[in-house]
Amino acid sequence: MIRSSIPLILAALALAVAPAAGFAQMEDASILLPTDISIHDVGWGQLGDLDEIREFVLAVVETIVFVSAFAFHPRANALRTDARGWVVQSSMFLFGLIGMLIGFLVVHHGFLIGFVVFGIGGLFRFRMESSSLMDGAILILVTLIGLSVGMNLPVMALIATGAAWITIWFITTRTVSVLELKFEDEDMLSGAMTRLRAALADEDFRIVDVKKTDFKPVIEIVLSHRKPDAGQIIPGIMEELGKSGYGPKGWYVV
């Protein structure tokens, strides 16, 4: 009885040991790295590599075009009802540029950069105090630019800086503010809206979204504009609205 069970015991042991041995081999192989880890084509001599520069510029254009499909998606825009939603829209272009820059550096200058970026990414797991999502994207961008300089890739850092600067210039051409107003009653609110729309249009404010609080004469207006001094222009509009007899009980702009 014991002798007849020996082959079964040996077979069971073989099945138990084989996967473990295979896993050990796979685990050992997974930590082996090639010996040719290096960064190539470094220094300011890259300025003579016009093919790479053209490819980088084309990659920037392609990234902006593809990101636009999401940033300006009509259904996604319909869900943005506050200022933060429109900041997210602008920040998409910066995060798209970040991803393209990492991929470009890895493909053109060696995958060692990928390991370094992966290590730096661990730093961003900790919460960083920033005033907006865009600030967070800019922090990551300047980190990558500094990384490029530190790895003796000044030309890539220069081109990335120019691309990021131009991108930020265009996505911040118009900023978003939120104007909240409280009126005496619904009739006052209705009468004020027509005059308010006209006054805002005269000052080149574009109304992005209007949201009214249920059962209260309170309204929130999301405005898009090019005016850095919007906080100084709005009080004048509110004063003129008060002179017409439709002034709000209270208001504030963010």
Secondary structure, DSSP 8 states (H G I E B T S, - for coil): -HHHHHHHHHHHHHHHHHHHHHHHHHHHHHT---S-----S-SGGGGG-HHHHHHHHHHHHHHHHHHHHHHT-HHHHHT--SHHHHHHHHHHHHHHHHHHHHHHHHHHH-THHHHHHHHHHHHTTS----SSHHHHHHHHHHHHHHHHHHTT-HHHHHHHHHHHHHHHHHHTSSEEEEEEEE-SSHHHHHHHHHHHHHHHHHTT-EEEEEEE-TTSSEEEEEEEES-TTHHHHHHHHHHHHHHTT---SEEEE-
